[in-house]
Amino acid sequence: MCFYLQQFAVESLIDGLIRTQSGVNLFLLNPSGIIFGQNARLDVGGSFVGSTANALQFGNIGFFSATNKNIPSALLTINPSALFFNQINAAPIVNNSIAPAGRDPSRFNTFSLRVADGQSLLLVGGDININNGRLNAFGGRVELGGLAGQGTVGLNVDDKNLSLSFPDGVTRADVSLTNAAQVNVRAGNSGGIKISARNLNLLTGSTLRAGIGFNLGAVDGTNKAGDIEVNATESVKIQDGSFISNAVFGIGDGGNINIKAGSFTLADEAFVVTSTFGDGSAGNITLQASGQVAFTNGSYIATSGVGLGNAGDVKISTAGNVIFDAQKSFPPNITGIFSQVEPFSRTAHQFS
C-alpha cells in the first residue's frame, strides 16, 4: 500500500515528524522544493521517497500530478513506475536534520532521517544537498539523484526494495554532502547505496557507509553487505577527511564499491576503502574514469584484511592521467592505492 503527499506553489519546509502506518510506502512530491529542517524526523512504516518531480507515473494507468487536485482513487493503492520532470530547472532537496532517530542495529545512537530497517529511502531532485544531515536505512537502500532538465526517472518497486533508473542523454543534477553529512546502511545483511549525479561532492568529513556492523551477522554464511555505487557523468570529489567505506565489523562478507565518473579526485586525507575487521572477506573496489584521476595530500584507495578474511581487489581504468601528490601529507607515503592483508590479521596468521 502507498500513501502520497502533494504540495505545490511553495517549497515544503519540514521541521517536525512525518508518520505513517506500518507497511505503507510514503511518497512526498513537491516540484517547488523540499527542505528538511534541523528537527525533521521520519516514522514511516515502509519506504520513503521525497521528490521535486512534477508527477508520478503509473504505467499506462495515469499520473499523480503535484498540481492536479483530482487524484483517481485507484492510484492510491498501487505503486508508481516513474517520476516525471517537466521543468527546465528542477527544484532542489535539502536535508539539514540533526534530530535523534533512535539506535542502529549495533546500538549506536543515530540522527536525522531514518526509515525502518530493511526499507528504502530515496531523494530525487534537482540538486540534492545534505548539510550536516544524515540518511539512514540500515539493511535497506538509500538512493540520491536527480535531473537538471526535463525527463523521466524510472522507479522500480519490489516490495521494500525501491530503486531508480536514470535516462541517457539528459543532464543530471548535482549531489553534495558537506559538514560531516552521512549516508549509512550498515547492518547485519544487505544495505546498499546508489548515487546518480552530474557532480558528486563529499566534503568536510562527510561519509558513505555500508557493510556488516559491530556484533551483527551470522555464522551460516548467508550474510553479505550490499554495494555502494556512484555514477557521475562529470566529476567525483572526495575531500577534507571525507570517505566511502564498505567494511565488515561483524560476521559476513563485505560488499563492493563501484565508482564511474568523468574525473575523480581524492584530496586532503580523504579515502575509499573496503575492509574486514571481523569474520568475512572484504569487497572489491572498481573505479572507471573517462578523465583525470588524482590522489593528493594523504589520500588513498585501499582494500584490507585485518580480521578473519581476505582483502578485495582494486581495479582502476581511465582514459586520462593518474596523478599522485604526497608532498603535503604526513606521513608522506600514505597517498596511494593499496590491497593488503595486515600481518597481525587472523588470515595472515592462518597462511603464514
Backbone hydrogen bonds in HBPLUS format (Angstrom, degrees):
<---DONOR---> <-ACCEPTOR-->    atom                        ^
c    i                          cat <-CA-CA->   ^        H-A-AA   ^      H-
h    n   atom  resd res      DA  || num        DHA   H-A  angle D-A-AA Bond
n    s   type  num  typ     dist DA aas  dist angle  dist       angle   num
A0025-ASN N   A0001-MET O   3.09 MM  24  6.47 163.8  2.12 155.7 153.6     1
A0003-PHE N   A0025-ASN O   2.77 MM  22  6.13 147.4  1.87 165.7 174.7     2
A0027-PHE N   A0003-PHE O   2.92 MM  24  6.31 158.6  1.97 161.3 168.2     3
A0005-LEU N   A0027-PHE O   2.84 MM  22  6.19 166.5  1.86 164.0 165.8     4
A0029-LEU N   A0005-LEU O   2.91 MM  24  6.15 167.6  1.93 160.3 164.1     5
A0007-GLN N   A0029-LEU O   3.08 MM  22  6.51 139.9  2.25 160.9 166.1     6
A0012-SER N   A0033-GLY O   2.85 MM  21  6.18 161.6  1.88 149.6 146.6     7
A0035-ILE N   A0012-SER O   2.73 MM  23  6.01 160.5  1.77 172.4 179.2     8
A0014-ILE N   A0035-ILE O   2.82 MM  21  6.15 170.4  1.83 173.1 174.9     9
A0037-GLY N   A0014-ILE O   2.66 MM  23  5.79 165.4  1.68 153.4 158.6    10
A0041-ARG N   A0016-GLY O   2.85 MM  25  5.95 150.6  1.94 147.2 142.0    11
A0018-ILE N   A0041-ARG O   3.04 MM  23  6.34 148.7  2.14 142.7 150.8    12
A0043-ASP N   A0018-ILE O   2.73 MM  25  5.96 152.7  1.80 171.7 168.9    13
A0020-THR N   A0043-ASP O   3.01 MM  23  6.51 151.4  2.09 149.4 147.1    14
A0024-VAL N   A0021-GLN O   3.40 MM   3  5.82 159.6  2.45 132.0 129.9    15
A0046-GLY N   A0024-VAL O   2.92 MM  22  4.66 120.4  2.28 142.5 125.5    16
A0026-LEU N   A0047-SER O   2.87 MM  21  6.30 161.4  1.91 163.6 164.5    17
A0049-VAL N   A0026-LEU O   2.90 MM  23  6.32 155.5  1.96 160.3 167.2    18
A0028-LEU N   A0049-VAL O   2.80 MM  21  6.16 165.8  1.82 166.8 171.6    19
A0051-SER N   A0028-LEU O   2.91 MM  23  6.28 159.5  1.95 168.5 175.4    20
A0030-ASN N   A0051-SER O   3.03 MM  21  6.48 161.8  2.06 156.4 162.1    21
A0033-GLY N   A0030-ASN O   3.19 MM   3  5.80 171.9  2.19 121.4 123.8    22
A0034-ILE N   A0092-PRO O   3.29 MM  58  6.75 158.3  2.34 149.8 156.0    23
A0094-VAL N   A0034-ILE O   2.91 MM  60  6.35 157.8  1.96 154.0 161.3    24
A0036-PHE N   A0094-VAL O   2.77 MM  58  6.08 165.3  1.79 156.9 161.8    25
A0096-ASN N   A0036-PHE O   2.83 MM  60  5.78 169.4  1.84 157.1 160.7    26
A0040-ALA N   A0037-GLY O   3.15 MM   3  5.37 169.4  2.17 115.6 117.4    27
A0098-ILE N   A0038-GLN O   3.01 MM  60  5.19 172.2  2.01 125.9 125.5    28
A0048-PHE N   A0120-SER O   2.92 MM  72  6.34 157.7  1.97 155.5 160.3    29
A0122-LEU N   A0048-PHE O   2.89 MM  74  6.31 164.3  1.92 159.2 164.1    30
A0050-GLY N   A0122-LEU O   2.89 MM  72  6.30 161.4  1.92 162.2 166.1    31
A0124-VAL N   A0050-GLY O   2.88 MM  74  6.31 161.1  1.92 158.1 164.5    32
A0052-THR N   A0124-VAL O   3.11 MM  72  6.67 148.4  2.22 153.9 159.8    33
A0054-ASN N   A0084-PHE O   2.82 MM  30  5.78 140.5  1.98 146.7 157.2    34
A0066-ALA N   A0054-ASN O   2.97 MM  12  5.65 170.0  1.98 159.6 156.2    35
A0055-ALA N   A0084-PHE O   3.22 MM  29  5.12 143.0  2.37 140.5 145.2    36
A0084-PHE N   A0055-ALA O   2.80 MM  29  5.12 177.0  1.80 158.4 159.1    37
A0056-LEU N   A0064-PHE O   2.84 MM   8  4.96 159.1  1.89 139.2 144.5    38
A0064-PHE N   A0056-LEU O   2.77 MM   8  4.96 156.8  1.82 146.1 153.9    39
A0057-GLN N   A0082-ALA O   2.85 MM  25  4.98 172.0  1.85 141.2 143.9    40
A0081-SER N   A0057-GLN O   2.67 MM  24  5.66 167.4  1.68 155.2 159.9    41
A0082-ALA N   A0057-GLN O   3.34 MM  25  4.98 143.0  2.48 134.0 131.5    42
A0058-PHE N   A0062-GLY O   2.85 MM   4  5.43 156.4  1.90 177.1 171.8    43
A0061-ILE N   A0058-PHE O   2.86 MM   3  5.50 150.7  1.94 148.1 148.2    44
A0075-LEU N   A0072-PRO O   3.08 MM   3  5.81 152.2  2.16 120.1 126.5    45
A0076-LEU N   A0073-SER O   3.14 MM   3  5.53 157.1  2.19 111.3 118.1    46
A0155-LEU N   A0081-SER O   2.82 MM  74  4.86 171.1  1.83 124.9 121.7    47
A0083-LEU N   A0153-VAL O   2.78 MM  70  5.11 158.2  1.83 148.6 156.1    48
A0153-VAL N   A0083-LEU O   2.91 MM  70  5.11 163.4  1.94 152.1 155.2    49
A0085-PHE N   A0151-GLY O   2.86 MM  66  5.28 167.8  1.87 176.5 179.2    50
A0151-GLY N   A0085-PHE O   2.98 MM  66  5.28 163.8  2.01 139.7 142.6    51
A0093-ILE N   A0127-ASP O   2.87 MM  34  6.35 152.4  1.95 161.4 170.5    52
A0129-ASN N   A0093-ILE O   2.91 MM  36  6.30 165.3  1.93 163.8 168.5    53
A0095-ASN N   A0129-ASN O   2.92 MM  34  6.39 157.9  1.97 158.0 162.4    54
A0131-ASN N   A0095-ASN O   3.07 MM  36  6.24 146.4  2.19 146.8 157.1    55
A0112-SER N   A0099-ALA O   2.55 MM  13  4.84 153.7  1.62 147.5 157.5    56
A0101-ALA N   A0110-THR O   2.83 MM   9  5.19 158.3  1.88 135.6 129.3    57
A0110-THR N   A0102-GLY O   2.78 MM   8  5.62 151.5  1.86 171.2 163.3    58
A0104-ASP N   A0108-PHE O   2.80 MM   4  5.43 156.3  1.86 153.5 158.7    59
A0107-ARG N   A0104-ASP O   2.79 MM   3  5.08 161.1  1.83 121.8 125.0    60
A0113-LEU N   A0134-ARG O   3.24 MM  21  6.15 135.9  2.45 152.0 143.1    61
A0136-ASN N   A0113-LEU O   2.90 MM  23  6.18 147.0  2.01 149.5 159.9    62
A0115-VAL N   A0136-ASN O   3.13 MM  21  6.54 156.4  2.19 163.9 167.1    63
A0119-GLN N   A0116-ALA O   3.01 MM   3  5.64 155.7  2.07 145.3 145.9    64
A0118-GLY N   A0138-PHE O   2.83 MM  20  6.06 140.6  1.98 137.5 149.6    65
A0141-ARG N   A0119-GLN O   3.10 MM  22  6.51 148.5  2.20 133.9 139.4    66
A0121-LEU N   A0141-ARG O   2.75 MM  20  6.21 154.5  1.82 161.6 170.6    67
A0143-GLU N   A0121-LEU O   3.13 MM  22  6.59 152.2  2.21 142.4 149.1    68
A0123-LEU N   A0143-GLU O   3.03 MM  20  6.45 159.8  2.07 162.5 167.8    69
A0145-GLY N   A0123-LEU O   3.16 MM  22  6.63 142.0  2.31 156.9 165.7    70
A0125-GLY N   A0145-GLY O   2.88 MM  20  6.26 140.2  2.04 138.7 145.5    71
A0147-LEU N   A0125-GLY O   3.17 MM  22  6.40 145.8  2.30 122.7 118.3    72
A0128-ILE N   A0174-ASP O   2.91 MM  46  6.38 158.0  1.96 155.1 162.3    73
A0176-SER N   A0128-ILE O   2.86 MM  48  6.25 160.6  1.90 162.7 169.3    74
A0130-ILE N   A0176-SER O   2.85 MM  46  6.19 171.4  1.86 165.5 167.7    75
A0178-THR N   A0130-ILE O   2.95 MM  48  6.37 161.8  1.99 162.5 166.9    76
A0132-ASN N   A0178-THR O   2.91 MM  46  6.16 153.4  1.98 167.7 159.0    77
A0182-GLN N   A0133-GLY O   3.11 MM  49  6.67 150.1  2.21 146.6 154.7    78
A0135-LEU N   A0182-GLN O   2.91 MM  47  6.41 144.9  2.03 149.1 160.4    79
A0184-ASN N   A0135-LEU O   2.94 MM  49  6.35 163.2  1.97 167.4 172.7    80
A0137-ALA N   A0184-ASN O   3.11 MM  47  6.54 160.8  2.15 155.2 160.6    81
A0140-GLY N   A0137-ALA O   2.87 MM   3  4.97 159.1  1.91 125.9 126.1    82
A0139-GLY N   A0185-VAL O   3.02 MM  46  5.56 176.7  2.02 131.4 130.4    83
A0192-GLY N   A0140-GLY O   2.88 MM  52  6.43 150.5  1.97 155.2 162.3    84
A0142-VAL N   A0192-GLY O   3.06 MM  50  6.56 153.4  2.13 152.0 159.7    85
A0194-LYS N   A0142-VAL O   2.97 MM  52  6.46 153.4  2.04 156.9 163.9    86
A0144-LEU N   A0194-LYS O   3.04 MM  50  6.57 151.5  2.12 153.1 162.1    87
A0196-SER N   A0144-LEU O   2.95 MM  52  6.38 162.5  1.98 161.9 166.5    88
A0173-ALA N   A0146-GLY O   2.99 MM  27  5.19 161.2  2.02 117.3 117.3    89
A0148-ALA N   A0171-THR O   2.78 MM  23  5.49 170.8  1.79 141.9 144.4    90
A0154-GLY N   A0165-SER O   2.83 MM  11  4.75 141.5  1.98 160.1 152.9    91
A0165-SER N   A0154-GLY O   2.94 MM  11  4.75 144.3  2.07 131.0 132.9    92
A0156-ASN N   A0163-SER O   2.82 MM   7  5.17 171.8  1.82 158.1 160.1    93
A0163-SER N   A0156-ASN O   2.96 MM   7  5.17 153.1  2.03 144.9 152.5    94
A0158-ASP N   A0161-ASN O   2.95 MM   3  5.09 164.5  1.97 144.0 148.4    95
A0161-ASN N   A0158-ASP O   2.98 MM   3  5.09 155.4  2.04 133.1 127.0    96
A0198-ARG N   A0173-ALA O   2.73 MM  25  5.30 151.9  1.81 135.5 140.8    97
A0175-VAL N   A0199-ASN O   2.97 MM  24  6.34 165.4  1.99 165.6 169.9    98
A0201-ASN N   A0175-VAL O   3.00 MM  26  6.46 156.2  2.06 154.4 162.0    99
A0177-LEU N   A0201-ASN O   2.86 MM  24  6.21 164.2  1.88 169.5 174.9   100
A0203-LEU N   A0177-LEU O   2.92 MM  26  6.20 173.4  1.92 169.0 171.1   101
A0180-ALA N   A0204-THR O   2.85 MM  24  6.04 147.3  1.96 142.8 153.4   102
A0207-THR N   A0181-ALA O   2.94 MM  26  6.46 151.7  2.02 148.5 156.1   103
A0183-VAL N   A0207-THR O   3.02 MM  24  6.41 147.1  2.13 145.1 155.5   104
A0209-ARG N   A0183-VAL O   2.85 MM  26  6.15 157.6  1.90 158.8 166.4   105
A0185-VAL N   A0209-ARG O   3.00 MM  24  6.36 161.9  2.04 159.6 164.6   106
A0187-ALA N   A0211-GLY O   3.23 MM  24  6.57 154.8  2.29 154.6 147.6   107
A0213-GLY N   A0187-ALA O   2.81 MM  26  5.07 153.7  1.88 129.6 138.5   108
A0190-SER N   A0224-LYS O   2.85 MM  34  5.86 148.3  1.95 140.6 138.1   109
A0226-GLY N   A0190-SER O   3.02 MM  36  4.56 143.4  2.16 100.7  96.4   110
A0193-ILE N   A0227-ASP O   3.06 MM  34  6.53 156.0  2.11 147.9 154.9   111
A0229-GLU N   A0193-ILE O   2.80 MM  36  6.16 162.5  1.83 150.7 156.0   112
A0195-ILE N   A0229-GLU O   2.87 MM  34  6.34 151.7  1.95 153.2 162.5   113
A0231-ASN N   A0195-ILE O   2.88 MM  36  6.18 163.3  1.91 168.7 174.3   114
A0197-ALA N   A0231-ASN O   3.00 MM  34  6.40 162.3  2.03 151.9 157.0   115
A0233-THR N   A0197-ALA O   3.04 MM  36  6.62 152.3  2.12 148.1 150.0   116
A0234-GLU N   A0198-ARG O   2.81 MM  36  5.30 150.5  1.90 148.7 148.6   117
A0200-LEU N   A0235-SER O   2.93 MM  35  6.37 158.7  1.98 154.0 160.0   118
A0237-LYS N   A0200-LEU O   2.90 MM  37  6.29 161.9  1.94 162.2 168.2   119
A0202-LEU N   A0237-LYS O   2.83 MM  35  6.19 168.9  1.85 165.7 169.6   120
A0239-GLN N   A0202-LEU O   2.90 MM  37  6.31 163.1  1.93 168.1 173.5   121
A0205-GLY N   A0240-ASP O   3.00 MM  35  5.87 133.4  2.22 127.7 141.7   122
A0243-PHE N   A0206-SER O   3.05 MM  37  6.66 147.7  2.16 150.0 159.8   123
A0208-LEU N   A0243-PHE O   3.11 MM  35  6.65 144.7  2.24 145.5 155.4   124
A0245-SER N   A0208-LEU O   2.90 MM  37  6.23 167.7  1.91 166.5 170.0   125
A0210-ALA N   A0245-SER O   2.93 MM  35  6.33 155.4  1.99 153.6 161.4   126
A0247-ALA N   A0210-ALA O   3.15 MM  37  6.63 145.2  2.28 145.4 136.9   127
A0212-ILE N   A0247-ALA O   2.93 MM  35  6.40 137.4  2.12 138.0 151.2   128
A0249-PHE N   A0212-ILE O   2.82 MM  37  5.69 158.0  1.87 144.7 152.3   129
A0216-LEU N   A0213-GLY O   3.26 MM   3  5.44 142.7  2.40 135.6 128.3   130
A0251-ILE N   A0216-LEU O   2.86 MM  35  6.27 159.1  1.90 154.8 161.9   131
A0253-ASP N   A0223-ASN O   3.12 MM  30  6.49 158.3  2.17 145.0 141.9   132
A0225-ALA N   A0253-ASP O   2.87 MM  28  6.32 162.7  1.90 165.4 170.2   133
A0228-ILE N   A0256-ASN O   2.93 MM  28  6.34 157.6  1.98 154.2 161.1   134
A0258-ASN N   A0228-ILE O   2.87 MM  30  6.27 163.9  1.89 166.2 171.6   135
A0230-VAL N   A0258-ASN O   2.86 MM  28  6.29 158.9  1.91 161.1 167.0   136
A0260-LYS N   A0230-VAL O   2.82 MM  30  6.10 155.0  1.88 151.8 160.3   137
A0232-ALA N   A0260-LYS O   2.83 MM  28  6.19 165.4  1.85 164.5 165.8   138
A0262-GLY N   A0234-GLU O   2.68 MM  28  4.39 122.8  2.00 119.4 135.8   139
A0263-SER N   A0234-GLU O   2.82 MM  29  6.35 141.1  1.98 145.9 157.8   140
A0236-VAL N   A0263-SER O   2.92 MM  27  6.31 144.3  2.05 146.5 157.7   141
A0265-THR N   A0236-VAL O   2.91 MM  29  6.28 153.1  1.98 158.6 167.2   142
A0238-ILE N   A0265-THR O   2.94 MM  27  6.25 166.4  1.96 164.3 168.4   143
A0267-ALA N   A0238-ILE O   3.06 MM  29  6.49 155.8  2.12 154.7 159.5   144
A0242-SER N   A0239-GLN O   3.16 MM   3  5.47 150.6  2.25 108.0 117.0   145
A0241-GLY N   A0268-ASP O   2.99 MM  27  6.26 136.7  2.18 142.9 156.0   146
A0271-PHE N   A0242-SER O   3.22 MM  29  6.86 147.5  2.33 146.6 156.2   147
A0244-ILE N   A0271-PHE O   3.11 MM  27  6.65 146.3  2.23 144.3 154.6   148
A0273-VAL N   A0244-ILE O   2.91 MM  29  6.36 162.8  1.94 164.2 169.0   149
A0246-ASN N   A0273-VAL O   3.05 MM  27  6.50 150.6  2.14 149.0 158.3   150
A0275-SER N   A0246-ASN O   3.32 MM  29  6.76 148.3  2.42 135.3 140.5   151
A0248-VAL N   A0275-SER O   2.89 MM  27  6.27 148.1  1.99 139.2 149.6   152
A0277-PHE N   A0248-VAL O   2.68 MM  29  5.75 176.1  1.68 166.0 167.2   153
A0279-ASP N   A0250-GLY O   2.86 MM  29  6.23 162.9  1.89 161.6 167.2   154
A0252-GLY N   A0279-ASP O   2.91 MM  27  6.22 161.2  1.94 147.9 153.4   155
A0254-GLY N   A0281-SER O   2.82 MM  27  6.13 170.1  1.83 169.4 172.7   156
A0257-ILE N   A0284-ASN O   2.93 MM  27  6.38 155.6  1.99 158.7 166.7   157
A0286-THR N   A0257-ILE O   2.92 MM  29  6.37 161.9  1.95 161.8 167.5   158
A0259-ILE N   A0286-THR O   2.85 MM  27  6.18 166.7  1.86 163.2 167.7   159
A0288-GLN N   A0259-ILE O   2.88 MM  29  6.27 160.6  1.91 157.6 164.1   160
A0261-ALA N   A0288-GLN O   2.90 MM  27  6.37 159.0  1.95 160.3 167.4   161
A0290-SER N   A0261-ALA O   3.15 MM  29  6.76 145.0  2.28 142.6 152.3   162
A0291-GLY N   A0262-GLY O   2.55 MM  29  5.26 131.7  1.77 171.3 156.4   163
A0264-PHE N   A0292-GLN O   2.96 MM  28  6.41 163.3  1.99 159.4 164.5   164
A0294-ALA N   A0264-PHE O   2.94 MM  30  6.37 156.8  2.00 153.9 161.4   165
A0266-LEU N   A0294-ALA O   2.93 MM  28  6.25 164.5  1.95 162.3 167.2   166
A0296-THR N   A0266-LEU O   2.97 MM  30  6.28 155.9  2.03 153.1 160.9   167
A0269-GLU N   A0297-ASN O   2.97 MM  28  6.19 140.9  2.13 135.7 147.9   168
A0300-TYR N   A0270-ALA O   3.21 MM  30  6.87 144.7  2.34 145.4 155.0   169
A0272-VAL N   A0300-TYR O   3.09 MM  28  6.63 146.1  2.21 146.6 156.4   170
A0302-ALA N   A0272-VAL O   2.97 MM  30  6.46 158.2  2.02 159.3 165.7   171
A0274-THR N   A0302-ALA O   3.12 MM  28  6.65 145.3  2.24 143.7 154.2   172
A0304-SER N   A0274-THR O   3.02 MM  30  6.62 145.8  2.14 144.3 153.4   173
A0276-THR N   A0304-SER O   3.08 MM  28  6.59 135.1  2.29 143.0 156.2   174
A0306-VAL N   A0276-THR O   2.79 MM  30  5.73 159.8  1.83 161.8 168.8   175
A0307-GLY N   A0276-THR O   2.89 MM  31  5.61 138.6  2.07 130.2 131.4   176
A0308-LEU N   A0278-GLY O   2.75 MM  30  6.09 148.7  1.85 158.4 168.8   177
A0280-GLY N   A0308-LEU O   2.81 MM  28  5.94 137.8  1.98 137.2 151.0   178
A0282-ALA N   A0310-ASN O   2.83 MM  28  6.15 163.6  1.85 173.2 178.7   179
A0285-ILE N   A0313-ASP O   2.83 MM  28  6.23 162.7  1.86 163.7 169.7   180
A0315-LYS N   A0285-ILE O   2.85 MM  30  6.28 161.2  1.88 161.2 167.7   181
A0287-LEU N   A0315-LYS O   2.83 MM  28  6.24 161.9  1.86 163.7 169.5   182
A0317-SER N   A0287-LEU O   2.91 MM  30  6.36 159.6  1.95 162.8 169.7   183
A0289-ALA N   A0317-SER O   2.92 MM  28  6.37 158.4  1.97 155.6 162.7   184
A0319-ALA N   A0289-ALA O   3.23 MM  30  6.79 139.0  2.41 140.6 151.8   185
A0293-VAL N   A0321-ASN O   2.84 MM  28  6.20 166.0  1.86 165.2 169.9   186
A0323-ILE N   A0293-VAL O   2.84 MM  30  6.30 157.0  1.89 155.2 162.9   187
A0295-PHE N   A0323-ILE O   2.77 MM  28  6.04 161.4  1.81 159.2 165.2   188
A0325-ASP N   A0295-PHE O   2.80 MM  30  6.17 148.8  1.89 155.9 165.8   189
A0297-ASN N   A0325-ASP O   2.78 MM  28  6.21 138.6  1.95 162.1 173.6   190
A0336-GLY N   A0299-SER O   3.23 MM  37  6.87 144.5  2.37 140.9 149.4   191
A0301-ILE N   A0336-GLY O   3.12 MM  35  6.61 149.8  2.21 149.5 158.3   192
A0338-PHE N   A0301-ILE O   2.85 MM  37  6.33 156.0  1.91 151.0 159.2   193
A0303-THR N   A0338-PHE O   3.02 MM  35  6.35 139.9  2.19 130.6 142.3   194
A0340-GLN N   A0303-THR O   3.00 MM  37  6.56 152.1  2.08 154.9 163.3   195
A0305-GLY N   A0340-GLN O   2.96 MM  35  6.49 140.0  2.12 139.3 149.7   196
A0342-GLU N   A0305-GLY O   2.90 MM  37  6.03 150.0  1.99 150.5 159.1   197
A0329-SER N   A0326-ALA O   3.20 MM   3  5.27 160.8  2.24 107.6 113.5   198
A0334-ILE N   A0331-PRO O   3.38 MM   3  6.05 161.7  2.42 126.4 125.4   199
A0345-SER N   A0342-GLU O   3.04 MM   3  5.39 165.6  2.06 117.7 120.6   200
A0349-HIS N   A0345-SER O   3.18 MM   4  6.46 157.5  2.23 146.7 152.7   201
A0350-GLN N   A0346-ARG O   2.94 MM   4  6.04 147.0  2.05 139.1 148.3   202
A0351-PHE N   A0347-THR O   3.15 MM   4  6.41 149.8  2.25 150.8 156.9   203
A0352-SER N   A0348-ALA O   2.98 MM   4  5.80 110.1  2.48 138.6 154.2   204
